[in-house]
Amino acid sequence: MSINRRDFLKSAGFAGSAAWLASGGLNLSAFEAFPDIDPLAGYPARDWEKVYREQFRYDSSFAWVCSPNCTHACRLRSYVRNGVVLRSEQNYDSGRISDLYGNKATVNWNPRGCSNGFTMQRRVYGPYRLRYPLIRKMWKQWADDGFPELTPDNHKKYKFDSRGTDELVKIGWDDAFKYFAKGLVSICKRYSGEEGKSKLRAQGYAEEMLMHHGGAGTRVCKVRGGMGLLGVIGKYGMYRFGNSLALVDAKIRGTGEKDALACRTWSNYTWHGDQAPGQPFVHGLQASDCDMNDFRFTKLHIQLGKNLIENKRADNHFFIECMERGAKIVVIAPEYSPPATKADYWLPIRPNSDTALLLGITKLMMDEKKYDEAFVKRFTDFPLLVRQDTLKRLQAKDIVKDYVQPDISAGASFAKHGLTKEQYAKIGDYVVWDTKANAPRVVTRDDVGALWDKLGVEPALEGTFKVKTVDGKEVEVRPLFDLYKNTHLKDYDLDTVHEITRAPKELIRRLTDDIATTKPVAIHTGEGINHWFHATEVNRASYLPLMLTGNIGLPGAGSHTWAGNYKAALFQGSSWSGPGFKGWIAEDPFHPDMDDKIDGKDIHAHGYTQDEEPAYWNYDDKPLVVDTPGKGRKSFTGKTHMPTPTKFLWYTNVNIFNNAKWAYQMLMRTNTKIEMIVGTDIEMNSTVEYSDLVFAANTWLEFQDLEVTGCCSNPFLQIWKGGTKPVYDTKDDPMILALAAKAVGDEVGDQRIGDMWKYTLEGRNEVYIQRLLDGSSTARGYKVPDIMAGKYGEPGAALFLFRTYPRVPFYEQIADSLPFYTPTGRLQSYNDEDEVIEYGENFIVHREGPEATPYLPNVIVSSNPWVRPESYGIPEDAMGPDERQVRNIKKPWSEVKNTKNPLWEAGFKFYCITPKSRHSTHSQWQVTDWQFIWNNQFGDPYRRDKRQPGVGEHQLHINPEAAKAMGIADGDYVYVDANPADRPFIGWKPDDPQYKVGRLMLRAKYNAAYPYSAVMMKHAPFIATERSVKAHETRADGRAQSDGTGYQSSFRYGSQQSVTRGWLMPMHQTDSLFHKSKARMGFMFGGEADNHAVNTVPKETLVKVTKAENGGMNGQGVWAPAASGFAPGGEGDFMKKYLQGKVTKA
Amino acid sequence: MELRYAPEMLEEAVAREILRRETAGDAAWSRDFHVVTDPFYAMQETERNARFRDANAVFFRQLGLAQSLEAAVAGLPALGPAVEELVLDRCATATDEGADLCVTQGSKPHVRILFRVHRLDDPAALEGFFRHELKHVEDMLRPAFEYRALGRIAERPAEENLVRARLRLLWNLVAAGEIARAGVRGAATREEWATMVTRNYPGFPAETRGRILARLWDSPEITWPLLIELSLHPKKLLRYCGIHEAESPRGPGSLCPLCSFPTFEWHEDAATLPVSALAQVRADFPRWDPADGACRQCLDSYVFRARFAPTVAARPTTQVQEGSHVH
């Protein structure tokens, strides 16, 4: 329509404009200057700018230690204004910190700290804090009713079968401790004596589980302070409390201190699956881990199932520094992982087949003589002879009549390592074939390194020999080197290894050559290895190439592992320093030392507890006992590991149910048998939701008294206190323990229980810290006031007194010719414990997993006649979980590759990998708002799609082609299901409301880095609970935040633990493995928590993925970013061009 | 009925149209706009805002931007007297577009239509959109339609979203059919609506989808409660469309009768389960029939329990030697 402009403007009726028009038309009339106005005459008010400039002003600052289980313990500095922590930053102190002798840490540790620590105040002040103690309403009712027997009716009445539907109500501290004490003592009484044992039998517990009951009701009580090293006083203090329960037992049963028994103490490291469980088999030590700055010295850095980009963020820069120093980086992983992007080459591999790879490399090295013969002879068991008849190492007593062991009491085994005569007699002395004398020659465990050289023996590495035993037999013996090279490794030629692993042959070859020609070489093993059933074999195998090339005990060399901050051994006890760590957790409760000046060396320690692996609780509170067709009833759980039934549990600082494998089995089935669950935590999480009594704790910034920590990955000894008052009605962890102990003492009438915490109650934790330092070989000489005053460079910090900085495992073994901690004193390629021979793992051998395999579950890949596994008569087609775990069948690869796993054949064709996220530390920070937004591709602070459980949600990474083949679009919701026979829990029915809670649904995210048959979910998001699912389904906004508790789930339904289950690896449960005790200079046989114990394996699963809902907004169509043309698996033309480098032309 | 335009919508629409014309070579409107509005900056804020509102309203009309809505309203003469006012406002996303009806005691209803301003680029299409939305308003006001405000209609959020999407679609088909019969342009072509039927019922065969489209296209008598029923229950929809159940398999995303999870993976044939597994399903769900089907996960669980059960199990009690192991 054409309108005359002038007419329009006239008719528009704008008086002002008309005046303008009337005054002279349009031309420039709008541009006339305003007369009489000087824009510079006045100055606008600018005092508002002060607010802007001073937005970062602070009144004060304080340093504290961020101490989650990432193993870094970074010292941060928080800035406070008006009593509120505004922000936290790195403290930049590393280069100042020194030890007693003036050695300083390298400034290159700086800056230390990550986005988690920087956002800690968001958790301190955040909506999920526990603000006061809580008690479950019907548990309280049960207590008020006098703790009546839990008949089936009472069980239901008091909601032990449905904690998730009960209420948590506020309770005052005094009442909380009273209920705690009454409940604990009541349970101890109920299960004491023969009557108590009868009750447990009647409840269906295996008889073996009463082995360590000893008549003590305290033995059904379990405590877990986790991760203990994160706060030795407050977290490990839980074990001190546990030890004092011996006093409770003494009162209840009227025993004296000699016969009193305390509770069971649950592990942390092995429960998490963090240990490399095969390492004690090789060198006898709990774990080999270097300080992370040792990375810089390596020339070949190999990450084996490890992700040093997303994890270990504070210190992983040290591995990048390798590049600057001319090192090669190799990554071995199924997926093209973040570290793979930094590597010289990435070696892709079928999940769970790394043992075969390493054996293949070993074979090439042996065949091509690419090994350091001198090192092999001086430090490894390769020269030692093995008997063909018994598969045992040939012992001196086998061939020397009336053999008397030499006096080696002045040697390192006795004098430094604490070997006892009894132990020495049991482990014996070994034999090599001396080629000079053409005769067998006895060697002791001290005969290593330079001491070996002095013997002047020339041992045979190859050959078959005959010896006459003292009982008149002629026995064939061979050196282990010969057995590996000429017999065992025949099954691991390059072609076969390629078939087993799918790894490219040329890369296997290349890696072999690199290891053989580079020094130092370090292999860093991650949970990508340790979380599988047969991690033991991979761990052992990782040592073989290094043993052959002498890459042990040197800066930049070794086979290392760290996951959690487990290393209580940092506070190592010794004969000359005192009890160390044990002096804190096992101070004799019958004779506590009340002198605040006492030297920690003189603390009298007496442990009344017995450690236990939570893996048995995770197996439905059962050991692994199987009625085998061939051998009858057999316990694969050794006596030194055997659990007792669980009736009471107190945990601190661990989200144990959330992070439990088979979480819904625990919540819906196993935990219904526990009569009292007590928690100590800072935030509402799913474990708290399913507890009976909860103590609300201070965060690290709010600590009112001193705490101490150390790390397995750096040398810093750190003591700190918070700098801000508690925001809510919360207490320090030690104070909670102290007051609980006092209440228990009042309940049973024994003051000594509270006396164990005298100095905590007085606000003087420094007394206990000083004792700890005094008693430890790594800290004796330090005084707490000196450390706090900054004598060692930074107030609160000093260096542990290690032999070297960086700490290099086995430095002393190589440099000083000390024996390793094995029976032979040497690095071991072979184990001859009875159990190990029976399981067919005397040689390091590749085995398929009992579940995560396309082939016959648990098969041993070997044709070696010196591998003689026991099948117990269990047929090949038996598929029960117990049977699969214990059956040992050996086949060569040519047969194995034609076998099938019925679960795989039924469509469960995805391995499911669950590594840690960079945006959280296990479950900490999972739902802190910004982390929740950043740790997935669906972060949306506005929650525009109301299906989303929170401002972020969990996701499943899946290969795009695999997803498309199943009709799954990028961003769709999918179900992830594992074997429905027992997951998400045993006995689920389709219409069971608890099944709805436990079945996993989450977003699919295309990620081409993953191979076709592997999916990935990050570990430890906040699981769906009954309350969170109810919220999701009833709230108008659909948010999965529980009513009442305020718990925020990362899922709409289920969790990544919906697809995992408990497994009990027989190799982890021997009674005969000889190894170093973890926290003292001494040895032991068999089980020790966190050391030789079931190391749990969440990756041992297969899953199926099916579409649940469209990913588009509110269920319509495709998720918008997936259709943008820029997303992986959905690249448009421009993106394809860009990826090909064709967008920019020069 | 008073026609009102939200100030923010006016501002965006006018600015957009003036820019469009200027880009096309006609800068006169831009100049005039500045002539008129530049003096407003010297005014106090309250007066300034009011002046801008008025200016935008005038320019909106003079630029011809009001024509689409006015033409659509003119096509529904019954609407005018029934409604107090009709407000046109802008929104950001397609899912927010549509008409809302606000009913208050003692006055006639108020209608608000939200639309994305860029639609003004195609006045004819926009007119069709308005016509379609006003058709919905007309339905809502018609007593025979029995319209009621919706609360939650499904059991869980996932289902809720799915059902609401289908409800929207089915109602859209009814409105589109009526508009088409009037011989005027609607919000989309019949082919475009067919695509939406495919998107919402991808598991149905093409012929079934065609019959759904045709039936709803020709359902001027349909009521709101019936639409809800048809959205909730695909079987009822098929019956309404005269389609025998056996002709159409279950729709993907339909609920498993055993676990009630929406599923895209139905078991091919429940009747082929092992006898013992089938017996167990029937024992747990007496009213279920294999012909009802179920998701693969549910039925597999019965098979797997047997296949992966222990063939040997430890007895809980036996004589063992007691000892206690103390560290």
Interface residues (C-beta under 8 A of the other chain):
Chain A: M1 I3 R5 F8 L9 A12 F14 G16 S17 W20 L21 L26 A30 R201 G204 Y205 A206 E207 E208 L210 M211 H212 H213 G214 L261 A586 G607 Y608 T609 Q610 D611 V625 V626 D627 T628 P629 R633 K639 T640 I874 P875 A878 M879 G880 P881 D882 E883 P902 L903 A906 K946 R947 G967 Y973 Y975 D977 N979 P980 A981 D982 W988 K989 P990 D991 Y995 K996 R999 H1032 E1033 G1038 R1052 T1106 K1107 A1108 E1109 N1110 M1113 N1114 G1115 Q1116 G1117
Chain B: A28 R31 D32 H34 V35 V36 D38 P39 A55 V58 Q62 G64 T95 E155 R156 P157 A158 N161 L162 R164 A165 R199 P252 G253 C256 L258 C259 S260 F261 P262 T263 F264 E265 D284 F285 A294 R296 Q297 C298 D300 S301 F304 R305 R307 F308 A309 P310 T311 V312 A313 A314 R315 P316 T317 T318 Q319 V320 Q321 E322 G323 S324 H325 V326 H327
